Amino acid sequence: MSTISLNINIDGVQVFKSSPANFWPILIGIHEMPKVNTMPIAIYCGDSKPPSANDFLNPLVEELKNILTDGITINEQVVKLSVRAFICDSPARVFIKGKKRIKVKRKVINHHQKTVRCCPPDA
């Protein structure tokens, strides 16, 4: 039985600067086949990010539970699937982990960059 490793990418995209419309696609790529294009498996569209990470991710989680347990059949051969990585930018990672966003301020003084992290009290 062969195994396919999946890379799952989640990111929020503001469609237009003049509109509050946002897309939050869930994309999937096959790690062992880097030349195969990443494919969308779900897209949320709304005036902001999804209201709940649980509601946004629940259909993906339910589907993954089934296919990770049973595998998929390709040409009469069962192929095992595994999730290799969730790939997200910082805002998407904070959202799906259910954390508060950490604000970072950067100042450039005399060609030197200074970073100040402003963390919420529970971080």
C-alpha positions in Angstrom: 0.0 0.0 0.0 1.5 3.4 -1.0 1.0 6.6 0.9 0.3 10.1 -0.4 1.2 13.1 1.9 -1.1 16.1 1.7 -0.1 19.7 2.2 -3.2 21.8 3.2 -3.0 25.5 2.7 -5.5 28.0 4.2 -5.3 31.7 3.6 -7.6 34.7 3.6 -7.8 37.0 0.6 -9.5 40.4 0.3 -11.0 40.3 -3.2 -11.1 44.1 -3.8 -9.7 47.0 -1.8 -13.0 48.8 -2.3 -15.1 45.9 -1.1 -15.3 44.0 2.2 -15.6 40.7 0.3 -13.1 38.0 1.4 -12.3 34.6 0.1 -10.9 32.0 2.5 -9.8 29.0 0.3 -8.7 25.7 1.5 -6.1 24.3 -1.0 -4.6 20.9 -1.1 -1.3 19.8 -2.7 0.3 16.4 -3.0 3.8 16.5 -1.5 5.2 13.6 -3.6 4.0 15.3 -6.8 5.2 18.9 -6.6 4.6 19.5 -10.3 0.8 18.8 -9.9 -1.0 22.1 -9.3 -2.4 22.8 -5.9 -6.2 22.3 -6.0 -9.0 24.1 -4.2 -11.2 21.8 -2.1 -13.3 24.5 -0.4 -13.8 28.3 -0.5 -15.6 30.5 2.0 -16.8 33.8 0.8 -18.1 36.6 3.0 -17.7 40.2 4.1 -15.0 39.2 6.6 -13.2 36.1 7.7 -15.4 33.1 8.7 -17.1 33.8 12.0 -15.9 30.6 13.5 -12.8 28.5 12.8 -14.7 25.4 14.0 -17.5 25.9 11.6 -15.1 26.8 8.8 -12.9 23.7 9.3 -15.6 21.1 10.4 -16.4 19.8 6.9 -12.7 19.4 6.1 -12.1 17.6 9.4 -15.0 15.2 8.9 -13.9 14.4 5.4 -10.3 13.9 6.5 -11.3 11.6 9.3 -12.9 9.3 6.7 -10.2 9.3 4.1 -7.3 9.1 6.6 -8.9 6.1 8.2 -10.0 4.2 5.1 -7.7 5.6 2.4 -8.9 6.0 -1.2 -9.1 3.5 -4.0 -7.2 4.3 -7.2 -7.2 1.8 -10.0 -8.4 -0.9 -7.6 -5.5 -0.2 -5.2 -6.0 1.3 -1.8 -3.8 4.3 -1.2 -3.2 5.6 2.3 -3.4 9.4 2.9 -1.6 11.4 5.5 -1.6 15.1 6.3 2.0 16.3 6.1 1.4 20.0 6.9 -1.0 22.8 7.3 0.5 25.8 5.6 -0.9 29.2 6.6 0.2 32.8 6.8 0.3 34.4 10.3 -3.3 35.7 10.3 -4.7 32.4 9.0 -2.6 30.4 11.5 -3.8 32.5 14.4 -7.4 32.1 13.2 -7.4 28.3 12.8 -5.6 27.9 16.2 -8.2 30.0 17.9 -5.6 32.4 19.3 -5.7 36.2 19.6 -3.7 38.0 17.1 -0.3 39.4 18.2 0.4 42.9 17.0 3.9 43.7 16.0 5.3 47.2 15.5 8.5 47.8 13.6 10.5 51.0 13.7 13.5 51.9 11.6 15.9 54.2 13.4 19.2 55.1 11.8 18.9 52.2 9.3 18.4 49.6 12.1 15.1 47.9 12.5 13.6 47.5 16.0 10.7 45.1 16.5 8.3 45.5 19.5 5.8 42.7 20.1 2.6 43.7 21.8 1.1 40.4 23.1 -2.3 39.9 24.6 -2.2 39.1 28.4 -2.9 35.4 27.9 -0.3 34.8 25.1 
